[in-house]
Amino acid sequence: MKMMRSGLGVAVLSMAAVAGGYFGGRPLLEKIEFSRAEADVQNTRQELSTIEDLSTVFRHVGKVVEPSVVEIQVYKTVKESRLGMGDDQLRKFFGEHGMPDMPGFGNNNDDNGDNAAPEQREEGTGSGVIMDADGTYGYVLTNNHVAGGNSVIEQVKLADGRILHKEDCKLMGADPKSDLAVIQIKADRLIPAHWGNSDDLEKGDWVMAFGAPFGYVGSMTHGIVSALNRNDITGSQDYENFIQVDAPINPGNSGGPLVNIHGEVIGINTAIATVSGGFQGIGFAIPSNSAHTVYGSLKDHGKVVRGWLGIGIASVADNEDIAKSFGYQGTTGVLVQETFPTSPAAGKLMNGDIITKVNGNVVNDVTQLRDQIADTPPNTAVALHIFRDNKEMDVSVTLGNQPEDLEAVASGANSDDNGGANQEDETPTVMGMTLKTLDADAAQALGLTDLKEGAVIMDVANDSAAAESGLQKGDVITQVGRIPVHSASQAADLIKKRTENGGGVRLYVVTKLGSQFVFLRSDSDK
């Protein structure tokens, strides 16, 4: 009997615990479960710092990162697409449908003049990662092409199965230039991921990609870093400095975290290169050090404020002939192609300057200079070490606030306003180009009304030296070497004299889209 009473007591206690779970004790159980999950993450993080077995690494990384990964469902009302999906070599992924703000997916408002095109609801699924939580709200980092533009966040699904609807989800800010966005979610019991240092990455490092490809929430793939500092991926002028990976990334992975073997976020999955539309071994992620800066700005201010010099630039490595024509013998650095009027650099930098350092930090190429300047707050003075007129010098420039539309600034800039239009009607030919003196009518037709002097390229012969140098019909030559061009005949004579003994000549060329130096090689030196 005594044993029966003891057993009965246990049974009663067990039933009470169950009843408590259903009658008023559910929040307590959830808190207990959350505390266990949080402790498990913390304990596993400690183990990650010492483990060596690769399978164990993958398992532990999954436990640490998965609680921070979310699925994001959005929709957008668009005009019915008339564009096919098979023409885009580079696809950023946004569920099984096309995504906002990306070319080639039928969402660029190009309705071929048919304003009556029917509208349709376009749905998509992407991923994100919780990077901060304060007990009431969490902050999710994802891609702009997932949650930005005119997209409406329909719901965010957490790793523990909870679904947060749009009234609990708020877009804090989106930045198309970096393709990043931040969403605030109203929820407790959130476990944020940890930031890693993407500058520590090397080719060959193990990485793991998380997300919700094809809607399969909680998916994890692994691979290695295939390359670093990949740019010119999308063909835009946006901030591109991608990590290339061979970890499988598929539709729905966009915005999910790329992590190292310590479970730290070292990238945000963003794009793949593909012909078929599926993963083919080449994926791209935004480095965490770039994403971290943008994340902070979007979370705190709703936008990204970037420093701005106001110059058109090109890497010396891609323009060694032009750099040498200025007497520069190096192979790294950044060539100033043009200085925009009323910009911070106006009066401080000159066309043809070569920037080699910023605040003592070596600058190897355009990507490094652009990122260093953009990451520096406006109204900050930066020390530029430059090469000019066969000597090195330091120039201090106080940065401005980067304009929203850089292309408009560049197309409206013209540093060669010397006055005195020349009405000469000659059309000399040199190096495969037919030239004509710039007049008011030509300037108007070319959209260069502020330009007063120069030689317009009227035609370029195929397979000529000019064609091989990239010169095109409609380009306006305003300088040969450092000599300003006043007429077509003057430009032709100067080019002939500079190239008659072989070698080549540096030209300064202006178009509606901007200005640049072009090195024209002689026919005998091609």
N, C-alpha and C positions, 0 to 999 in steps of 0.2 A: 504493500500500500504506500509505503514511504517513497518507493521508487516511482510509483505512478503519480504521486503528488508532485514530485520533482519534475517529471516529464511534462505534467500538465502546466506547471509554472513556466517552463520553457516555451511551450506551445502558446500560452497566453501572451507572453512577451513578444514572440515572433509575430503573432497576429496584430498586436498593438503597433509594432513597427510598420507593418504593412498598412494598417489603417491610417497611421500617421502620414504615410506617403500619399494616401488618397484624400485624407480629410485634414487639410491645412498644413501638412508637412512637406509638400512638394517643393516649395522654394528652398527649404532647408536641404533637401536631397540634391537640388540643382547646385547649390553653393558647395556642398561636399564634393560633388562630381567635378565641379570647376576647380576646386582647390587641389584635388587629386591630379587633374590634367595639367594644371599649372606647375605643380611640384614635379610631375613626370617630365615636363619640358625642361625645367631647370636642372634636374638630375641628369637628364640625357645630355644636356649641353656640356656638363662637366665631363661626362664620359667621352664626348666627341673630341675633347682636346688631347686624349691619350690613345684612343683606339687606332689600330693599324690594319685590321682585317677589312678588306674592301666591302664585302657583303654586309658586315656589321655597320660600316660607315653608311651605306645606302639606307639600311633599315633605320638607323638612328636619325639620319637627316630627315627621312620621311616623317618620323614622329615629331621632330622639332618644328618643321616648316608647315606641315599640312594644316595644323589648327589656325594658321594665319592666312590661308588661301581662300579666296571667295570666288563665286561665280556671279557674273553681272549680266542681267538680261535687260536689254534696251529696245526701244522701237523708235521709228522715225517715219513721218508721213512724207512721201516723195512722189514726184511725177513718175509715171510708169517708165522704166528704163528702156532705152532703145539700143543700148550698147551691149555687146557680147562680153562674156567673161574670159574668153580664151586669148585675148591679145596682150594682157598685162604680164610681162616677164616677172615682175616683182609684186607679190601680193602680200598685203598685210591682212591679218585674219580677224574676222569678225563674225563668227558663226557660219552657218551654211549659206547666208545671204550676203550681199555686198555690204560694205560699211560706209559710214559718213566720212567726208573730207578726204577721200583718197581717189585719185584719178583712175579711170578705167572701170569703175563699178557702177556707172549709171546714176551718180548722185551729184553731178557737177552742174545741175540746172541747165543742161544743154538740151533743150527740147526741139531744136531745129525750127524755131519760130512758131511751133504749135502750142500756143498758150492753153489750149483746151485739152491737153494730154491728161488722161485720167490719173488720179492720185491713188496711191496704194500704201498700205502699212508695211513697212520693211522692218523685220525683227532681226535681232542679232544677239549672240552670246559671246562674252569675253571673260577675262579673268582679272583678278586684282589681288593685292596683298596688303594686309593690315600692318601699318608701320607705327601706329601710335594708338593708345587707348587710355582714357582717363576715368573709367568707371561708368560714365554715362554715354560717351560718344567714342567711336573709333574712326580712324582716318585711313582710307584705302587708296593706295597708289595704283594707277592703271594707265592705259594709253589714251591719248586724246581721241584716236580713231575708234576707240570703244565707247567712251562716255562723253566726248566733247561735241562741238558743233551744235546741231539742233536736236540731238538725241534726247529722249526722255528715259530716265532710269526707271524701269518698271519694277525690278526687284533685285535684291542682293541675297544670295544664298550662302550661309556660313557653313564651315566645315562640320559643325555639329548638327546640321540639318535645319536649323532655324532659318526662316525666310523673312526678310525685311522688305516691306512693300515701299512704294515710292514716297509715301508720306514720311517714312523714316530714313530716306536717302536724299542727300543734298549734294549737288555738284559745287564744290568749293572754288574750283577754277580749272581751266584747261589751257594748255600752251601748244598750239599747232607746230611751232618751230622746233620743239623738242619731242613732240608727240607724246606728251604726258598729261595726266589729269589726276585730280584728287577728289575723292568722294567722302563726305562725312556720313556715317551711319549711326543711328541711335540704337545703342544696345549695350548691355553690360556683359560681363564674363567673356571678354575678348583677350586673346593672347597675341600681341604684336610680334612681328619678326624682328630680327636684328640686322642692322646694316653691316656690310662688309666693305673692304677696301679694294675697289676694282683695279687700282694702280698696282696691286701686288700680283695680279694675274700674269701668267706666262703661257705661251703656246704649249699645249699638251696637258694643262691642268684639268683634272676631273671637274665636271659641273653637272648639275641636275636641274631640269626645267619642270615647273609645276603649273597646273592650270586645269581648265575644263575643256579639253579638245573634243569637238563634236558633242558637247554636253556631258561628257563623262567626268563629273566633278571629282577632284582629288587625284587626278592622274599625275604620274611622275615618270619622267624619262631621264636618261643619263647619257653623257658623252664627254667630249673633251673640247677645250678651247682650240679652234682651228686657226684663228688669226685674231689680231688686235688692230684697233684704229682703222677699221674699214669705213670709208666715206664714199660720197657720190653713189649711194645705193639707190636712192629714190629719184635721182636726177634733179632734185630741188636745191635751193640755197639754204635749206634748214640746217639745224645743228646735228650733224651726223658724225659719230665717232664710235661705230658699233663694235661689239664683241661678236666675232663669227664663231658659231658652235656647230657641232654635228649631232647634238642632242635633239631627237625628234621633236619638232614643233609643228603643230597642225592647227586647223581652224578652231578657234575658241581658246587657244593658248595665249593670245595677245593680252598683255597686261599682267600676266603671271610672273612670279619671281624666278630668276635664274640664281642658283645658290652654289656655294663652294662646299668642300667636304666638311667644313665646320658648321654648316647649316646657316651661313650668313648670306644675305642678299647681296649679290655682286652684279646684278643686272635685271632689267625688265624685258621679258620676251616681247618682240615687236614685229618682226617680219621674217619672211623666208624668200629665197630665190627659187622659182619653180617655173616649169613649163606646163605641167599637168594640173597644177592647182593644189597638189598635195606636197608633203615634205619630200625633198630629194637630196637631203644631206647637207644643206646650207641654211642655217638659221642665223638671225641677228638679234642682239639684245643691246639695250641702252646701258652703258656702264653705270654702276651704282653711284660713283662719285659725281657724275653729271646729274643723275636722277635725284640725288639727295638735295642738291642745291635748289633745283626746280621744285621739288616736293615742298621744301620749307617755304618758298615764296608763295606757292599756290595755296598752301594750308593757312598761312598767316595773312596774306594780302589779296588772294584771289587772282593774282596775275604775276608775271615774271618781269622784273625790271632789270634791264641789262645795260652795261656800259657800252659806249659807242665812240669810236674815233672819227668816222666819216670819211673813209677812204675805200677805194677799190684796190684789191690786192691779188697777187698771184705768187705761188711758190717759186723760189729761185730754181729749185730742182727741175721744174718743168719749163724754165725759161733761162737756161744757162747762157745762151748766146746773147740775150738782151742784157743780162747781168754783166757779162764780160764787156759789153759795149760801153758800160759805165765805169769800167776799170775794176770791177769787183771780181776777185779770183776764187771766192768761196763757192760751195755747192749747196749750202743751206741758207735759210733766211727767207724773208718775205719782201717781194718787190711792190712798191707803191705804184699802182697803175694810174690812179687818179685821186685827186683830193676834192671833195665836194665843197662848194661855196657855203659859207656860214656854218660849217661843221666845226667841231672842236679842233680838228687837225688843220683847218685853213690858216695859212700864215705860219704854221709850225712845221709841217711836212711838205715836201715837194714831190712831184711826179718824178720817178726814177730813184728816190731814196730806197735803201734796202734796210729793213728792220731786222736786227740780229738778236736783240735781247729786250725783254720787258721787265723792269724792276730787278735787273740782274739775272733773270732766268733766260736761258738760251731759247730762242725761237727757231725751230727747224723748218716749219711749213705753215701754210695758211690755217690749217686746223688748230694748231697750237696757239697762234696769235689770236685767232677769232675767239677761242674758248677762254683764254686768259683775260681778254678785254671784256667779254660778255659777263664773266664771273666777277668782275670788279664793279662795285657800285658807282653810279653816276656821281659827278662832282668830286671824284677822286683823282688826284694828280698821279700820273704814271710816268716813269722814267724810261724813255725809249733810247736804246743804243742803236745808232744808224750809221750806214756808210753813204757818204755823199761827196761828190767831186774829189774822188780818190783819197778821202780821209775819213776817219771815224770820229763821231761826235755824239754827245748826249742831248736829247731834246725832251723837255717836260711838256706834257699835254694833259689838261684837265678833261676827263671824260664827260660826255653828255649822256642823255637818256636815249637809248636806241629807239628810233621811230618804228611805228607799227608796220608801215609799208616801206621796206627798204628799197624795193624795186622802183617805186615811184620817186624816191629820193635820187636813186642812181640815174634814172632816165631823165630827170630834170636837171641834172648837174652838167656843167660844162666849164672847164677850166681854161678855155682858149678863146675868151671874148676880147679880141684885140681891135675890133672896129675896122672901118675902111674897106667895104666890099669892093671886089674887083670884078668888072663886067667882061673880062677877057673871054673870048669865044673859042679859044684853041682847044683841041682835043688830042694832045700828044699821047703816044703809046710808049710804055717802058715796062720791061720785065713781065710782059703779058697783060698789063693793065692799060685800059684807055681812060685817061683823066680829063676832067673838065673843071674849070675854076668855079668854086662855090659862089652862087649869087643868091639873092633874096628868095627867088622863086624856088630854087633847088633846096635851100634851107627850110622853106615852108613845107615843101613836099616830103622832106625827110624827117620832119618833126623836130628840127634843130634851129628854131627861130632865133635863139640867142647866139648862135655861131655866125661869125661875120666873115671869116677867112678860112681858106683851105682848098684842097683839091678833091673833088668827088670822083670815086671810082665808078665809071660808067659801064665797064664791062671787064671781065676777067677771062682770059683764054684758058681752056682746059689744058691740064698737064703743064702749065706755066709755073715759073718760080713764084709768082704772086698767088696762084691757086694753091700750091703746096704749102705756102705760109699761112693759109687760112683767110686771106683777104677776099672780100666779097663785093659784089655790086652794091652801091649805096653807102659803103664805108667812106668816111671823109678823112683824108690825111691832113693833119694840122702841124706836124713837125717831122723833119727829116734829121735824124740825130737830135741836136738841140736847137736847130734853126727853125723858126716859125715859117709856115708855108703861107704865101700870099696869093699864089696862082698855080695853075696846072703846069705851065711851062717851067716855072721855078722848081716845083716838086720833081718833075721829070729830069731836069738837068742835075739837080742834087743827087737823085738816086743813081743816075748814070755815072756821075763822077765818083760816087762812093763804092760802086760795084764794078767799075771797068777793069780793075786789076784782080778780080776775084773777091772772095770774102762775102760780106753782106753789109746791110745797113739797118739801123733801128728806126722804125716809124712809130709815130703816135697817131692812133686812129680813133675817131669819135663816131659813135652810132647813137641811135635813139635810146638804146638799152644801156649805154655806158661807154667808157673809154678804156683803152688798153694800149700797151706797147706790143708791136709785132716786129719780129726780126725777119727781114727779107733777105734770103740768100741769093747770090748771083747764079745765073744758069751754069756757069763754069764750075761752081763750087757745090752744086747739088749732089 
